[in-house]
Amino acid sequence: MKLKLVILSSLVLVVCTSVESQILDEKYSADAISIPSIIDAYYNVISGASTDPWQFERDSYLHSQNALITRLDENGTADTHTLESEYIPILLMPKEDFYEIELKRAFSEFGNMAQVWSAYEIRTDPKTTSNIRGLNSIQLHFENGRWFIDSWTTQMETETNGIVEDFLKTK
């Protein structure tokens, strides 16, 4: 009897997970069909007016289950955490107008993996440029007909570290 209950519970879990996955695929599959589309969606989910709802479901869809985020400070010290823990400070603060605008992208693809370099600018108005810039290094893999973001590392440009300016100059 106990074994039947375990098997039945496992089957229900698999079916529910499969149904939820299909629903998300229907909503967001276009976001993960190519490297350009997933990177465009990556910037889109974090950008918006203070009145726009957070897009946690879509953001989670873009990332693999164990995705890691690393932020480097001006000294190169790394703060690495999961996608879920990235949401904690976002939920604790009031939402403000925030736009992360991509300035330049370069990527390479080998088999089922890809590396994207992406320079960006942070704005409070999508039409007004700013001098707050950074560089993302985004790692992806292709599985089951779609791309997943496995990790991303970001570092902001400083007066002494012109990483974005240097990247923008490359061909």
PyRosetta script that sets phi, psi and omega in degrees:
from pyrosetta import init, pose_from_sequence

init()
pose = pose_from_sequence("MKLKLVILSSLVLVVCTSVESQILDEKYSADAISIPSIIDAYYNVISGASTDPWQFERDSYLHSQNALITRLDENGTADTHTLESEYIPILLMPKEDFYEIELKRAFSEFGNMAQVWSAYEIRTDPKTTSNIRGLNSIQLHFENGRWFIDSWTTQMETETNGIVEDFLKTK")
pose.set_psi(1, -44.9)
pose.set_omega(1, -179.5)
pose.set_phi(2, -63.6)
pose.set_psi(2, -40.3)
pose.set_omega(2, 178.9)
pose.set_phi(3, -64.1)
pose.set_psi(3, -40.5)
pose.set_omega(3, 178.4)
pose.set_phi(4, -62.5)
pose.set_psi(4, -39.6)
pose.set_omega(4, 179.4)
pose.set_phi(5, -65.0)
pose.set_psi(5, -41.9)
pose.set_omega(5, 178.3)
pose.set_phi(6, -64.0)
pose.set_psi(6, -44.1)
pose.set_omega(6, -179.9)
pose.set_phi(7, -65.3)
pose.set_psi(7, -44.6)
pose.set_omega(7, 178.9)
pose.set_phi(8, -62.7)
pose.set_psi(8, -42.8)
pose.set_omega(8, 178.1)
pose.set_phi(9, -62.1)
pose.set_psi(9, -42.4)
pose.set_omega(9, 179.2)
pose.set_phi(10, -63.8)
pose.set_psi(10, -41.6)
pose.set_omega(10, 179.6)
pose.set_phi(11, -64.2)
pose.set_psi(11, -43.7)
pose.set_omega(11, 177.9)
pose.set_phi(12, -61.0)
pose.set_psi(12, -43.0)
pose.set_omega(12, 179.1)
pose.set_phi(13, -61.5)
pose.set_psi(13, -44.7)
pose.set_omega(13, 179.9)
pose.set_phi(14, -63.4)
pose.set_psi(14, -44.1)
pose.set_omega(14, -179.4)
pose.set_phi(15, -64.4)
pose.set_psi(15, -45.6)
pose.set_omega(15, -179.8)
pose.set_phi(16, -63.1)
pose.set_psi(16, -43.2)
pose.set_omega(16, 178.1)
pose.set_phi(17, -62.1)
pose.set_psi(17, -42.0)
pose.set_omega(17, 179.8)
pose.set_phi(18, -64.5)
pose.set_psi(18, -43.3)
pose.set_omega(18, -180.0)
pose.set_phi(19, -64.1)
pose.set_psi(19, -45.4)
pose.set_omega(19, 179.2)
pose.set_phi(20, -62.3)
pose.set_psi(20, -40.8)
pose.set_omega(20, 179.0)
pose.set_phi(21, -62.5)
pose.set_psi(21, -41.1)
pose.set_omega(21, 178.9)
pose.set_phi(22, -64.7)
pose.set_psi(22, -39.7)
pose.set_omega(22, 178.9)
pose.set_phi(23, -63.3)
pose.set_psi(23, -45.6)
pose.set_omega(23, 178.8)
pose.set_phi(24, -64.9)
pose.set_psi(24, -38.9)
pose.set_omega(24, 177.3)
pose.set_phi(25, -60.3)
pose.set_psi(25, -40.5)
pose.set_omega(25, 179.1)
pose.set_phi(26, -64.4)
pose.set_psi(26, -37.5)
pose.set_omega(26, -177.6)
pose.set_phi(27, -77.3)
pose.set_psi(27, -39.1)
pose.set_omega(27, -167.6)
pose.set_phi(28, -124.0)
pose.set_psi(28, 7.1)
pose.set_omega(28, -174.5)
pose.set_phi(29, -58.4)
pose.set_psi(29, -33.8)
pose.set_omega(29, 179.4)
pose.set_phi(30, -63.7)
pose.set_psi(30, -26.5)
pose.set_omega(30, 179.5)
pose.set_phi(31, -67.9)
pose.set_psi(31, -27.1)
pose.set_omega(31, -171.0)
pose.set_phi(32, -115.3)
pose.set_psi(32, 15.4)
pose.set_omega(32, -175.9)
pose.set_phi(33, -78.5)
pose.set_psi(33, -24.8)
pose.set_omega(33, -179.4)
pose.set_phi(34, -146.2)
pose.set_psi(34, 166.2)
pose.set_omega(34, 177.6)
pose.set_phi(35, -64.0)
pose.set_psi(35, -47.5)
pose.set_omega(35, 177.4)
pose.set_phi(36, -58.6)
pose.set_psi(36, -40.4)
pose.set_omega(36, -177.7)
pose.set_phi(37, -68.6)
pose.set_psi(37, -37.8)
pose.set_omega(37, -178.7)
pose.set_phi(38, -72.9)
pose.set_psi(38, -34.0)
pose.set_omega(38, 177.7)
pose.set_phi(39, -72.1)
pose.set_psi(39, -38.4)
pose.set_omega(39, 174.3)
pose.set_phi(40, -60.1)
pose.set_psi(40, -44.4)
pose.set_omega(40, 179.4)
pose.set_phi(41, -66.0)
pose.set_psi(41, -37.1)
pose.set_omega(41, 178.1)
pose.set_phi(42, -56.5)
pose.set_psi(42, -44.6)
pose.set_omega(42, 178.1)
pose.set_phi(43, -74.3)
pose.set_psi(43, -34.8)
pose.set_omega(43, -178.0)
pose.set_phi(44, -66.0)
pose.set_psi(44, -37.9)
pose.set_omega(44, -175.8)
pose.set_phi(45, -69.4)
pose.set_psi(45, -25.2)
pose.set_omega(45, -178.8)
pose.set_phi(46, -97.3)
pose.set_psi(46, -7.6)
pose.set_omega(46, -177.3)
pose.set_phi(47, -103.6)
pose.set_psi(47, 142.6)
pose.set_omega(47, 174.8)
pose.set_phi(48, 160.8)
pose.set_psi(48, 172.6)
pose.set_omega(48, 178.7)
pose.set_phi(49, -75.6)
pose.set_psi(49, 161.3)
pose.set_omega(49, -180.0)
pose.set_phi(50, -62.2)
pose.set_psi(50, -21.8)
pose.set_omega(50, -179.9)
pose.set_phi(51, -87.9)
pose.set_psi(51, -11.1)
pose.set_omega(51, 178.2)
pose.set_phi(52, -75.4)
pose.set_psi(52, 141.0)
pose.set_omega(52, 177.6)
pose.set_phi(53, -71.7)
pose.set_psi(53, 153.1)
pose.set_omega(53, 173.8)
pose.set_phi(54, -64.4)
pose.set_psi(54, 149.5)
pose.set_omega(54, -179.2)
pose.set_phi(55, -112.5)
pose.set_psi(55, 54.7)
pose.set_omega(55, -175.9)
pose.set_phi(56, -62.5)
pose.set_psi(56, -41.5)
pose.set_omega(56, -178.8)
pose.set_phi(57, -62.2)
pose.set_psi(57, -46.0)
pose.set_omega(57, 180.0)
pose.set_phi(58, -65.9)
pose.set_psi(58, -43.0)
pose.set_omega(58, 179.2)
pose.set_phi(59, -60.8)
pose.set_psi(59, -44.4)
pose.set_omega(59, 178.8)
pose.set_phi(60, -62.2)
pose.set_psi(60, -37.7)
pose.set_omega(60, 178.4)
pose.set_phi(61, -61.5)
pose.set_psi(61, -36.0)
pose.set_omega(61, -178.0)
pose.set_phi(62, -69.6)
pose.set_psi(62, -28.5)
pose.set_omega(62, -174.1)
pose.set_phi(63, -98.0)
pose.set_psi(63, 148.8)
pose.set_omega(63, 173.2)
pose.set_phi(64, -70.1)
pose.set_psi(64, 164.2)
pose.set_omega(64, -173.0)
pose.set_phi(65, -57.0)
pose.set_psi(65, -36.9)
pose.set_omega(65, -176.6)
pose.set_phi(66, -111.2)
pose.set_psi(66, 34.2)
pose.set_omega(66, -177.7)
pose.set_phi(67, -59.5)
pose.set_psi(67, 142.8)
pose.set_omega(67, 178.9)
pose.set_phi(68, -118.6)
pose.set_psi(68, 145.8)
pose.set_omega(68, 178.8)
pose.set_phi(69, -120.5)
pose.set_psi(69, 131.4)
pose.set_omega(69, 178.2)
pose.set_phi(70, -125.9)
pose.set_psi(70, 127.0)
pose.set_omega(70, 174.9)
pose.set_phi(71, -112.0)
pose.set_psi(71, 128.1)
pose.set_omega(71, 177.6)
pose.set_phi(72, -101.3)
pose.set_psi(72, 133.6)
pose.set_omega(72, 175.7)
pose.set_phi(73, -85.8)
pose.set_psi(73, -177.7)
pose.set_omega(73, -175.2)
pose.set_phi(74, -62.1)
pose.set_psi(74, -19.6)
pose.set_omega(74, 178.2)
pose.set_phi(75, -94.7)
pose.set_psi(75, -1.4)
pose.set_omega(75, -179.1)
pose.set_phi(76, 88.1)
pose.set_psi(76, 7.3)
pose.set_omega(76, 177.8)
pose.set_phi(77, -73.3)
pose.set_psi(77, 130.5)
pose.set_omega(77, -174.3)
pose.set_phi(78, -96.6)
pose.set_psi(78, 137.3)
pose.set_omega(78, 169.5)
pose.set_phi(79, -117.7)
pose.set_psi(79, 108.1)
pose.set_omega(79, -176.4)
pose.set_phi(80, -110.8)
pose.set_psi(80, 135.0)
pose.set_omega(80, -179.7)
pose.set_phi(81, -154.5)
pose.set_psi(81, 173.5)
pose.set_omega(81, -179.7)
pose.set_phi(82, -83.5)
pose.set_psi(82, 167.4)
pose.set_omega(82, 177.0)
pose.set_phi(83, -62.7)
pose.set_psi(83, -41.2)
pose.set_omega(83, -179.8)
pose.set_phi(84, -59.7)
pose.set_psi(84, -42.1)
pose.set_omega(84, -179.8)
pose.set_phi(85, -73.0)
pose.set_psi(85, -17.0)
pose.set_omega(85, 173.6)
pose.set_phi(86, -66.2)
pose.set_psi(86, -31.6)
pose.set_omega(86, -177.7)
pose.set_phi(87, -73.9)
pose.set_psi(87, -24.9)
pose.set_omega(87, -174.1)
pose.set_phi(88, -56.7)
pose.set_psi(88, -55.5)
pose.set_omega(88, 180.0)
pose.set_phi(89, -64.8)
pose.set_psi(89, -30.5)
pose.set_omega(89, 178.6)
pose.set_phi(90, -62.1)
pose.set_psi(90, -42.3)
pose.set_omega(90, -178.4)
pose.set_phi(91, -73.1)
pose.set_psi(91, -24.1)
pose.set_omega(91, -177.2)
pose.set_phi(92, -84.8)
pose.set_psi(92, -18.3)
pose.set_omega(92, -177.8)
pose.set_phi(93, -106.1)
pose.set_psi(93, 150.9)
pose.set_omega(93, 175.1)
pose.set_phi(94, -66.0)
pose.set_psi(94, 144.0)
pose.set_omega(94, -178.8)
pose.set_phi(95, -73.7)
pose.set_psi(95, 135.3)
pose.set_omega(95, 178.4)
pose.set_phi(96, -123.0)
pose.set_psi(96, 162.7)
pose.set_omega(96, 173.8)
pose.set_phi(97, -61.2)
pose.set_psi(97, 127.1)
pose.set_omega(97, -176.3)
pose.set_phi(98, -151.2)
pose.set_psi(98, 125.9)
pose.set_omega(98, -179.9)
pose.set_phi(99, -133.8)
pose.set_psi(99, 122.3)
pose.set_omega(99, 174.5)
pose.set_phi(100, -105.1)
pose.set_psi(100, 108.3)
pose.set_omega(100, -173.2)
pose.set_phi(101, -103.0)
pose.set_psi(101, 124.2)
pose.set_omega(101, 179.2)
pose.set_phi(102, -73.0)
pose.set_psi(102, 133.1)
pose.set_omega(102, 179.6)
pose.set_phi(103, -99.4)
pose.set_psi(103, -36.5)
pose.set_omega(103, -177.9)
pose.set_phi(104, -161.2)
pose.set_psi(104, 146.9)
pose.set_omega(104, -179.8)
pose.set_phi(105, -135.0)
pose.set_psi(105, 141.4)
pose.set_omega(105, 172.0)
pose.set_phi(106, -139.5)
pose.set_psi(106, 135.1)
pose.set_omega(106, 178.8)
pose.set_phi(107, -143.7)
pose.set_psi(107, 157.0)
pose.set_omega(107, 174.1)
pose.set_phi(108, -132.6)
pose.set_psi(108, 149.6)
pose.set_omega(108, -174.5)
pose.set_phi(109, -131.8)
pose.set_psi(109, 132.7)
pose.set_omega(109, 177.7)
pose.set_phi(110, -136.3)
pose.set_psi(110, 112.0)
pose.set_omega(110, -178.6)
pose.set_phi(111, 58.9)
pose.set_psi(111, -122.4)
pose.set_omega(111, -177.8)
pose.set_phi(112, -99.7)
pose.set_psi(112, 18.5)
pose.set_omega(112, 177.9)
pose.set_phi(113, -129.6)
pose.set_psi(113, 155.9)
pose.set_omega(113, -178.9)
pose.set_phi(114, -146.2)
pose.set_psi(114, 153.4)
pose.set_omega(114, 176.5)
pose.set_phi(115, -126.1)
pose.set_psi(115, 127.3)
pose.set_omega(115, 179.6)
pose.set_phi(116, -120.1)
pose.set_psi(116, 130.3)
pose.set_omega(116, 169.2)
pose.set_phi(117, -104.1)
pose.set_psi(117, 130.8)
pose.set_omega(117, -175.5)
pose.set_phi(118, -143.4)
pose.set_psi(118, 115.7)
pose.set_omega(118, 176.2)
pose.set_phi(119, -86.8)
pose.set_psi(119, 141.8)
pose.set_omega(119, -178.1)
pose.set_phi(120, -140.8)
pose.set_psi(120, 165.0)
pose.set_omega(120, 177.6)
pose.set_phi(121, -129.3)
pose.set_psi(121, 138.0)
pose.set_omega(121, 178.7)
pose.set_phi(122, -97.9)
pose.set_psi(122, 129.5)
pose.set_omega(122, -178.1)
pose.set_phi(123, -133.1)
pose.set_psi(123, 157.3)
pose.set_omega(123, 171.0)
pose.set_phi(124, -99.4)
pose.set_psi(124, -11.0)
pose.set_omega(124, 175.3)
pose.set_phi(125, -137.0)
pose.set_psi(125, 126.6)
pose.set_omega(125, -175.0)
pose.set_phi(126, -61.6)
pose.set_psi(126, -18.6)
pose.set_omega(126, -177.1)
pose.set_phi(127, -98.4)
pose.set_psi(127, -6.7)
pose.set_omega(127, -177.1)
pose.set_phi(128, -108.6)
pose.set_psi(128, 118.2)
pose.set_omega(128, -179.1)
pose.set_phi(129, -70.2)
pose.set_psi(129, 161.1)
pose.set_omega(129, 178.1)
pose.set_phi(130, -139.7)
pose.set_psi(130, 176.3)
pose.set_omega(130, 177.1)
pose.set_phi(131, -108.9)
pose.set_psi(131, 16.7)
pose.set_omega(131, 177.1)
pose.set_phi(132, -96.1)
pose.set_psi(132, 105.3)
pose.set_omega(132, -174.5)
pose.set_phi(133, -130.9)
pose.set_psi(133, 157.9)
pose.set_omega(133, 177.9)
pose.set_phi(134, -151.5)
pose.set_psi(134, 176.5)
pose.set_omega(134, -179.5)
pose.set_phi(135, -130.8)
pose.set_psi(135, 130.1)
pose.set_omega(135, 176.4)
pose.set_phi(136, -104.6)
pose.set_psi(136, 140.6)
pose.set_omega(136, 168.0)
pose.set_phi(137, -115.0)
pose.set_psi(137, 113.9)
pose.set_omega(137, -171.9)
pose.set_phi(138, -117.6)
pose.set_psi(138, 127.6)
pose.set_omega(138, 179.4)
pose.set_phi(139, -108.1)
pose.set_psi(139, 133.9)
pose.set_omega(139, -177.4)
pose.set_phi(140, -132.3)
pose.set_psi(140, 160.9)
pose.set_omega(140, 169.8)
pose.set_phi(141, -137.9)
pose.set_psi(141, 155.0)
pose.set_omega(141, -179.6)
pose.set_phi(142, -106.7)
pose.set_psi(142, 126.2)
pose.set_omega(142, -178.2)
pose.set_phi(143, -152.9)
pose.set_psi(143, 138.7)
pose.set_omega(143, 177.5)
pose.set_phi(144, 52.5)
pose.set_psi(144, 41.4)
pose.set_omega(144, 173.9)
pose.set_phi(145, 79.2)
pose.set_psi(145, 14.2)
pose.set_omega(145, -179.5)
pose.set_phi(146, -152.0)
pose.set_psi(146, 163.2)
pose.set_omega(146, 177.7)
pose.set_phi(147, -94.0)
pose.set_psi(147, 147.2)
pose.set_omega(147, 174.3)
pose.set_phi(148, -127.4)
pose.set_psi(148, 141.0)
pose.set_omega(148, 170.5)
pose.set_phi(149, -85.5)
pose.set_psi(149, 119.9)
pose.set_omega(149, -179.8)
pose.set_phi(150, -90.4)
pose.set_psi(150, -35.3)
pose.set_omega(150, 179.6)
pose.set_phi(151, -165.1)
pose.set_psi(151, 158.8)
pose.set_omega(151, 170.6)
pose.set_phi(152, -146.2)
pose.set_psi(152, 144.6)
pose.set_omega(152, 178.3)
pose.set_phi(153, -122.8)
pose.set_psi(153, 137.1)
pose.set_omega(153, -178.1)
pose.set_phi(154, -133.4)
pose.set_psi(154, 147.0)
pose.set_omega(154, 175.0)
pose.set_phi(155, -141.6)
pose.set_psi(155, 134.6)
pose.set_omega(155, 179.5)
pose.set_phi(156, -82.8)
pose.set_psi(156, 148.7)
pose.set_omega(156, 175.1)
pose.set_phi(157, -76.4)
pose.set_psi(157, 142.6)
pose.set_omega(157, 176.8)
pose.set_phi(158, -127.2)
pose.set_psi(158, 173.8)
pose.set_omega(158, 178.1)
pose.set_phi(159, -60.4)
pose.set_psi(159, -32.9)
pose.set_omega(159, -178.0)
pose.set_phi(160, -96.2)
pose.set_psi(160, -8.2)
pose.set_omega(160, -178.6)
pose.set_phi(161, -132.2)
pose.set_psi(161, 94.6)
pose.set_omega(161, -176.5)
pose.set_phi(162, -86.9)
pose.set_psi(162, 49.4)
pose.set_omega(162, -174.9)
pose.set_phi(163, -58.4)
pose.set_psi(163, -39.3)
pose.set_omega(163, -179.2)
pose.set_phi(164, -71.7)
pose.set_psi(164, -45.3)
pose.set_omega(164, 178.6)
pose.set_phi(165, -57.7)
pose.set_psi(165, -43.4)
pose.set_omega(165, 178.1)
pose.set_phi(166, -62.6)
pose.set_psi(166, -43.3)
pose.set_omega(166, -180.0)
pose.set_phi(167, -65.6)
pose.set_psi(167, -40.2)
pose.set_omega(167, -179.8)
pose.set_phi(168, -64.3)
pose.set_psi(168, -26.0)
pose.set_omega(168, 179.4)
pose.set_phi(169, -78.5)
pose.set_psi(169, -19.1)
pose.set_omega(169, -177.6)
pose.set_phi(170, -74.2)
pose.set_psi(170, 154.3)
pose.set_omega(170, -179.8)
pose.set_phi(171, -82.0)
pose.dump_pdb("model.pdb")
